Amino acid sequence: MSTSMKEFRDLSVAELQTKLTEARQELFNLRFQHAINQLDNPMRLGAVKKDIARVKTIIRENIARILTALAEKGGQTTQSK
C-alpha cells in the first residue's frame, strides 16, 4: 500500500476508512506470517504500520477541520444576535 500523505488527502472519508480496514487486515496477515516464520519481507510490517498512522492522521485532521468550522459557524451566529 505504502502511499504518500498527498495521495491520502485526496481520498474521501469513506475511502480512507476502506484503506484503514485494508491496512489493518494486511498487518494482521503479516503478523501471522511472521509468527509462523513465513514472512518474506519483514520491512513490510513497518511500512504497513506507517500507512495506518498516515490514514488515521488524515482522518483526525478531517475531524478537526469539521469541528473548527462548526465552532466558527456557531460563534458567528451567537455574535450576530
N, CA and C atoms as an extended XYZ file, in Angstrom:
243
Properties=species:S:1:pos:R:3:atomname:S:1:resname:S:1:resid:I:1 pbc="F F F"
N         0.843       -1.179        0.000 N   MET     1
C         0.000        0.000        0.000 CA  MET     1
C         0.889        1.243        0.000 C   MET     1
N         1.736        1.430        0.972 N   SER     2
C         2.727        2.496        1.062 CA  SER     2
C         2.419        3.704        0.172 C   SER     2
N         1.517        4.518        0.607 N   THR     3
C         1.047        5.667       -0.153 CA  THR     3
C         1.488        6.953        0.545 C   THR     3
N         1.664        8.012       -0.214 N   SER     4
C         2.092        9.273        0.373 CA  SER     4
C         0.908        9.998        1.018 C   SER     4
N         1.227       10.952        1.873 N   MET     5
C         0.198       11.731        2.557 CA  MET     5
C        -0.661       12.488        1.551 C   MET     5
N        -0.041       13.000        0.495 N   LYS     6
C        -0.795       13.755       -0.508 CA  LYS     6
C        -1.869       12.886       -1.144 C   LYS     6
N        -1.517       11.655       -1.453 N   GLU     7
C        -2.487       10.745       -2.062 CA  GLU     7
C        -3.619       10.424       -1.087 C   GLU     7
N        -3.302       10.299        0.196 N   PHE     8
C        -4.338       10.038        1.197 CA  PHE     8
C        -5.260       11.240        1.359 C   PHE     8
N        -4.704       12.442        1.280 N   ARG     9
C        -5.519       13.651        1.459 CA  ARG     9
C        -6.539       13.821        0.337 C   ARG     9
N        -6.271       13.221       -0.818 N   ASP    10
C        -7.178       13.324       -1.951 CA  ASP    10
C        -8.367       12.367       -1.836 C   ASP    10
N        -8.351       11.472       -0.859 N   LEU    11
C        -9.404       10.470       -0.721 CA  LEU    11
C       -10.557       10.993        0.133 C   LEU    11
N       -11.735       10.435       -0.099 N   SER    12
C       -12.893       10.785        0.723 CA  SER    12
C       -12.806       10.037        2.048 C   SER    12
N       -13.667       10.396        2.973 N   VAL    13
C       -13.680        9.751        4.293 CA  VAL    13
C       -13.986        8.261        4.160 C   VAL    13
N       -14.928        7.917        3.300 N   ALA    14
C       -15.282        6.507        3.102 CA  ALA    14
C       -14.099        5.731        2.531 C   ALA    14
N       -13.384        6.340        1.588 N   GLU    15
C       -12.214        5.677        1.014 CA  GLU    15
C       -11.108        5.521        2.049 C   GLU    15
N       -10.960        6.529        2.912 N   LEU    16
C        -9.961        6.430        3.976 CA  LEU    16
C       -10.306        5.301        4.949 C   LEU    16
N       -11.582        5.178        5.284 N   GLN    17
C       -11.997        4.087        6.166 CA  GLN    17
C       -11.717        2.735        5.523 C   GLN    17
N       -11.949        2.626        4.223 N   THR    18
C       -11.672        1.386        3.499 CA  THR    18
C       -10.176        1.082        3.519 C   THR    18
N        -9.357        2.105        3.260 N   LYS    19
C        -7.899        1.923        3.287 CA  LYS    19
C        -7.431        1.487        4.670 C   LYS    19
N        -8.013        2.085        5.710 N   LEU    20
C        -7.642        1.736        7.069 CA  LEU    20
C        -7.982        0.277        7.368 C   LEU    20
N        -9.152       -0.149        6.968 N   THR    21
C        -9.565       -1.540        7.168 CA  THR    21
C        -8.643       -2.496        6.420 C   THR    21
N        -8.327       -2.152        5.182 N   GLU    22
C        -7.433       -2.998        4.376 CA  GLU    22
C        -6.041       -3.082        5.004 C   GLU    22
N        -5.534       -1.948        5.474 N   ALA    23
C        -4.192       -1.923        6.065 CA  ALA    23
C        -4.155       -2.729        7.363 C   ALA    23
N        -5.199       -2.615        8.162 N   ARG    24
C        -5.252       -3.402        9.403 CA  ARG    24
C        -5.310       -4.897        9.105 C   ARG    24
N        -6.050       -5.276        8.077 N   GLN    25
C        -6.119       -6.687        7.681 CA  GLN    25
C        -4.757       -7.164        7.184 C   GLN    25
N        -4.096       -6.333        6.390 N   GLU    26
C        -2.772       -6.696        5.899 CA  GLU    26
C        -1.782       -6.844        7.053 C   GLU    26
N        -1.847       -5.941        8.031 N   LEU    27
C        -0.967       -6.014        9.197 CA  LEU    27
C        -1.215       -7.307        9.966 C   LEU    27
N        -2.475       -7.662       10.137 N   PHE    28
C        -2.814       -8.914       10.809 CA  PHE    28
C        -2.183      -10.097       10.075 C   PHE    28
N        -2.344      -10.116        8.749 N   ASN    29
C        -1.781      -11.214        7.953 CA  ASN    29
C        -0.259      -11.263        8.046 C   ASN    29
N         0.378      -10.092        8.004 N   LEU    30
C         1.834      -10.046        8.102 CA  LEU    30
C         2.309      -10.534        9.469 C   LEU    30
N         1.613      -10.137       10.516 N   ARG    31
C         1.987      -10.603       11.857 CA  ARG    31
C         1.821      -12.110       11.981 C   ARG    31
N         0.775      -12.630       11.380 N   PHE    32
C         0.555      -14.074       11.404 CA  PHE    32
C         1.678      -14.781       10.656 C   PHE    32
N         2.032      -14.278        9.480 N   GLN    33
C         3.128      -14.870        8.712 CA  GLN    33
C         4.439      -14.798        9.485 C   GLN    33
N         4.658      -13.689       10.180 N   HIS    34
C         5.873      -13.519       10.979 CA  HIS    34
C         5.918      -14.538       12.116 C   HIS    34
N         4.772      -14.790       12.727 N   ALA    35
C         4.708      -15.723       13.854 CA  ALA    35
C         5.048      -17.154       13.427 C   ALA    35
N         4.705      -17.507       12.211 N   ILE    36
C         4.979      -18.871       11.741 CA  ILE    36
C         6.186      -18.911       10.801 C   ILE    36
N         7.008      -17.862       10.854 N   ASN    37
C         8.261      -17.771       10.100 CA  ASN    37
C         8.080      -17.928        8.597 C   ASN    37
N         7.037      -17.343        8.044 N   GLN    38
C         6.824      -17.376        6.602 CA  GLN    38
C         6.822      -15.976        5.988 C   GLN    38
N         7.260      -14.994        6.748 N   LEU    39
C         7.249      -13.612        6.266 CA  LEU    39
C         8.432      -13.383        5.327 C   LEU    39
N         8.139      -13.005        4.078 N   ASP    40
C         9.189      -12.792        3.078 CA  ASP    40
C         9.905      -11.463        3.270 C   ASP    40
N         9.157      -10.417        3.577 N   ASN    41
C         9.726       -9.079        3.677 CA  ASN    41
C         9.354       -8.462        5.029 C   ASN    41
N        10.234       -8.593        6.039 N   PRO    42
C         9.908       -8.055        7.364 CA  PRO    42
C         9.778       -6.531        7.394 C   PRO    42
N        10.355       -5.842        6.415 N   MET    43
C        10.245       -4.383        6.360 CA  MET    43
C         8.812       -3.952        6.054 C   MET    43
N         8.046       -4.836        5.484 N   ARG    44
C         6.656       -4.534        5.138 CA  ARG    44
C         5.830       -4.257        6.387 C   ARG    44
N         6.171       -4.912        7.510 N   LEU    45
C         5.452       -4.669        8.767 CA  LEU    45
C         5.507       -3.190        9.140 C   LEU    45
N         6.695       -2.622        9.105 N   GLY    46
C         6.853       -1.205        9.441 CA  GLY    46
C         6.146       -0.292        8.457 C   GLY    46
N         6.206       -0.647        7.186 N   ALA    47
C         5.564        0.183        6.156 CA  ALA    47
C         4.048        0.205        6.340 C   ALA    47
N         3.466       -0.940        6.664 N   VAL    48
C         2.012       -1.003        6.855 CA  VAL    48
C         1.611       -0.238        8.115 C   VAL    48
N         2.414       -0.350        9.160 N   LYS    49
C         2.122        0.411       10.386 CA  LYS    49
C         2.147        1.914       10.107 C   LYS    49
N         3.109        2.353        9.306 N   LYS    50
C         3.190        3.775        8.958 CA  LYS    50
C         1.997        4.202        8.115 C   LYS    50
N         1.557        3.341        7.202 N   ASP    51
C         0.375        3.656        6.398 CA  ASP    51
C        -0.863        3.803        7.283 C   ASP    51
N        -0.991        2.921        8.274 N   ILE    52
C        -2.120        3.016        9.207 CA  ILE    52
C        -2.069        4.349        9.940 C   ILE    52
N        -0.891        4.729       10.397 N   ALA    53
C        -0.734        6.005       11.101 CA  ALA    53
C        -1.070        7.179       10.185 C   ALA    53
N        -0.657        7.106        8.926 N   ARG    54
C        -0.958        8.181        7.975 CA  ARG    54
C        -2.465        8.331        7.763 C   ARG    54
N        -3.139        7.216        7.574 N   VAL    55
C        -4.592        7.266        7.347 CA  VAL    55
C        -5.289        7.823        8.589 C   VAL    55
N        -4.892        7.354        9.761 N   LYS    56
C        -5.523        7.839       10.987 CA  LYS    56
C        -5.261        9.334       11.188 C   LYS    56
N        -4.084        9.792       10.793 N   THR    57
C        -3.760       11.222       10.900 CA  THR    57
C        -4.661       12.048        9.992 C   THR    57
N        -4.841       11.604        8.767 N   ILE    58
C        -5.694       12.333        7.825 CA  ILE    58
C        -7.136       12.352        8.312 C   ILE    58
N        -7.622       11.227        8.832 N   ILE    59
C        -8.991       11.178        9.365 CA  ILE    59
C        -9.127       12.168       10.515 C   ILE    59
N        -8.132       12.189       11.394 N   ARG    60
C        -8.179       13.107       12.534 CA  ARG    60
C        -8.125       14.567       12.075 C   ARG    60
N        -7.320       14.856       11.062 N   GLU    61
C        -7.269       16.218       10.520 CA  GLU    61
C        -8.628       16.624        9.958 C   GLU    61
N        -9.287       15.702        9.270 N   ASN    62
C       -10.609       15.997        8.714 CA  ASN    62
C       -11.613       16.288        9.824 C   ASN    62
N       -11.576       15.510       10.892 N   ILE    63
C       -12.481       15.726       12.016 CA  ILE    63
C       -12.205       17.082       12.663 C   ILE    63
N       -10.934       17.404       12.858 N   ALA    64
C       -10.568       18.686       13.463 CA  ALA    64
C       -11.023       19.852       12.591 C   ALA    64
N       -10.882       19.704       11.275 N   ARG    65
C       -11.300       20.757       10.350 CA  ARG    65
C       -12.811       20.970       10.435 C   ARG    65
N       -13.559       19.889       10.510 N   ILE    66
C       -15.016       19.981       10.590 CA  ILE    66
C       -15.434       20.628       11.904 C   ILE    66
N       -14.807       20.199       13.007 N   LEU    67
C       -15.158       20.769       14.308 CA  LEU    67
C       -14.806       22.247       14.385 C   LEU    67
N       -13.688       22.629       13.798 N   THR    68
C       -13.301       24.037       13.783 CA  THR    68
C       -14.308       24.859       12.980 C   THR    68
N       -14.716       24.329       11.847 N   ALA    69
C       -15.698       25.033       11.010 CA  ALA    69
C       -17.026       25.177       11.748 C   ALA    69
N       -17.434       24.127       12.447 N   LEU    70
C       -18.684       24.206       13.206 CA  LEU    70
C       -18.578       25.201       14.354 C   LEU    70
N       -17.437       25.236       15.020 N   ALA    71
C       -17.246       26.175       16.126 CA  ALA    71
C       -17.264       27.613       15.624 C   ALA    71
N       -16.619       27.843       14.478 N   GLU    72
C       -16.615       29.186       13.910 CA  GLU    72
C       -18.015       29.593       13.464 C   GLU    72
N       -18.720       28.661       12.877 N   LYS    73
C       -20.073       28.942       12.423 CA  LYS    73
C       -20.983       29.213       13.620 C   LYS    73
N       -20.808       28.421       14.667 N   GLY    74
C       -21.598       28.617       15.871 CA  GLY    74
C       -21.278       29.945       16.536 C   GLY    74
N       -20.027       30.345       16.528 N   GLY    75
C       -19.619       31.625       17.102 CA  GLY    75
C       -20.163       32.792       16.311 C   GLY    75
N       -20.286       32.661       15.023 N   GLN    76
C       -20.799       33.732       14.179 CA  GLN    76
C       -22.282       33.948       14.417 C   GLN    76
N       -23.029       32.874       14.636 N   THR    77
C       -24.471       33.020       14.828 CA  THR    77
C       -24.778       33.668       16.181 C   THR    77
N       -23.980       33.381       17.213 N   THR    78
C       -24.239       33.997       18.518 CA  THR    78
C       -23.807       35.456       18.530 C   THR    78
N       -22.808       35.816       17.742 N   GLN    79
C       -22.378       37.195       17.684 CA  GLN    79
C       -23.344       38.063       16.915 C   GLN    79
N       -24.032       37.498       15.961 N   SER    80
C       -24.943       38.295       15.148 CA  SER    80
C       -26.269       38.564       15.845 C   SER    80
N       -26.552       37.874       16.932 N   LYS    81
C       -27.821       38.072       17.652 CA  LYS    81
C       -27.821       39.304       18.492 C   LYS    81
